[in-house]
Amino acid sequence: MTETIYLRGNPKFASEDVNDFFEQFGYGRPVSPNDVNGHITAVVVDGNFVGAAYAAAATSIVDDLFFAGRGMEGVLAALHVHALEALALLPEHRGNGHAAALVESIAAHARDDFGADHLLTRIDRDDHAGEQWWTRRQFRVCAADEALAVNGVPLSRADGYLDSWRPLTATPRTELTVVPAAPALPGSSRGGY
């Protein structure tokens, strides 16, 4: 039996189970058991995790807007922008729609349960097939010389990755635009927004 399960408040699975799964794919342990801004969706086949996605409020927006002199605007903007921080699927379960189902579930919960206007993620700059996959899921992908800006303030970029986003509402409260990119921070990882 295959099911897609939203894990917020689901006592069947603990954050440790999800973190163990994500760690296999090099994401570290992104899920905090006390995370009030995050949400997890998993694909479970016969009682076993085969895929999972984790998203949370894009808290680095707070830092970017704060250092640009915009103060509390960053806090408010971060509440309306969620970042897909981890998406993993066991290789033997790829190609059958599970990853797309995870992204759709995360997007719906970000919009409906958290009031997010946008969902962000980062794509490996050299993963052209991945870029096409995300584009088919309604994500807009920045070119290598572009960056996302929130309310006119460019976001910090991660070296080797392309910023991408998907609008979740027709009338967003937080404006995302594409601007010419400043150099990426050396040594920055795919780590979240």
SVG drawing of the C-alpha trace seen along z (x, -y; Angstrom):
<svg xmlns="http://www.w3.org/2000/svg" viewBox="-6 -51 41 54">
<polyline fill="none" stroke="black" stroke-width="0.4" points="0.0,0.0 1.3,-3.4 0.2,-6.6 1.4,-10.2 1.2,-11.4 1.4,-14.9 3.4,-14.4 2.7,-17.6 1.0,-16.3 1.1,-12.7 2.3,-10.7 3.0,-7.7 6.3,-9.2 8.8,-11.1 11.2,-13.8 14.0,-11.3 12.6,-8.8 12.5,-11.6 16.0,-12.9 17.4,-9.3 15.9,-9.1 17.2,-12.5 20.7,-11.8 21.0,-8.9 20.8,-11.5 23.3,-14.0 20.8,-16.5 22.0,-16.2 19.2,-16.3 17.1,-19.3 14.0,-18.6 13.8,-19.9 11.2,-18.2 10.1,-21.7 9.9,-23.3 6.7,-25.3 7.4,-26.7 8.3,-23.4 6.2,-20.8 7.0,-17.3 5.3,-15.1 6.3,-11.5 5.6,-8.7 5.1,-5.4 5.0,-2.1 4.0,0.9 4.8,-1.0 8.3,-2.1 9.6,-5.6 10.5,-5.7 10.4,-9.4 10.1,-12.6 10.0,-16.4 10.6,-19.1 9.8,-22.8 9.9,-25.7 9.6,-29.4 12.5,-30.9 14.2,-32.4 17.3,-33.7 15.1,-36.3 14.9,-37.9 18.7,-38.2 18.9,-39.5 16.2,-42.2 17.5,-43.1 21.0,-43.7 19.5,-45.8 18.0,-48.1 14.4,-46.8 14.0,-45.4 10.6,-43.8 9.7,-43.6 12.0,-40.6 10.1,-38.7 6.8,-39.4 8.2,-38.4 9.6,-35.2 6.2,-34.2 4.9,-34.3 7.8,-32.5 8.5,-28.9 11.6,-27.0 11.7,-23.4 14.8,-22.4 15.0,-18.6 13.4,-16.3 14.6,-12.7 13.3,-9.5 14.8,-6.0 16.2,-5.2 14.0,-2.2 10.9,-4.3 11.8,-7.1 10.0,-7.6 6.5,-6.8 5.3,-10.2 6.2,-10.1 8.5,-13.1 5.9,-15.2 3.3,-14.1 5.6,-15.2 6.2,-18.7 2.5,-19.1 1.7,-18.2 4.3,-20.5 3.1,-23.4 -0.5,-22.9 0.3,-22.8 2.7,-25.8 -0.2,-27.8 -3.2,-26.4 -1.8,-25.8 1.0,-28.5 -0.3,-31.2 2.8,-31.1 2.7,-33.0 5.8,-31.3 7.8,-28.1 11.5,-28.4 14.1,-25.7 17.7,-25.5 18.7,-23.4 22.3,-22.1 23.6,-24.4 24.8,-21.4 21.6,-19.3 19.9,-20.2 17.4,-17.3 16.6,-18.5 16.0,-22.0 13.6,-20.7 11.8,-18.6 11.3,-21.6 10.1,-23.7 7.4,-21.1 6.2,-21.6 5.6,-25.3 8.9,-26.5 10.6,-29.4 14.4,-29.0 16.9,-31.8 19.7,-31.8 23.3,-31.5 23.7,-35.3 20.4,-36.0 19.2,-36.0 15.9,-36.2 15.0,-39.5 12.3,-39.7 10.6,-43.1 13.5,-44.5 16.3,-43.0 18.5,-40.3 18.7,-37.1 22.0,-35.5 23.0,-32.9 24.5,-29.4 27.6,-28.7 26.9,-26.1 23.1,-26.4 20.3,-28.1 17.5,-29.8 14.0,-28.8 10.5,-29.5 6.9,-28.7 4.0,-31.2 1.4,-29.7 -1.2,-32.4 -2.5,-34.8 -2.0,-37.9 1.1,-37.5 1.8,-39.8 5.5,-39.3 7.0,-40.3 9.6,-38.1 11.6,-39.4 14.7,-38.4 17.7,-40.7 21.3,-40.5 23.2,-38.3 26.0,-39.4 28.7,-36.8 27.7,-33.8 29.1,-33.4 32.2,-31.3 31.8,-27.9 28.0,-28.4 26.2,-25.1 22.8,-24.1 21.6,-24.8 18.3,-26.5 17.1,-29.9"/>
</svg>
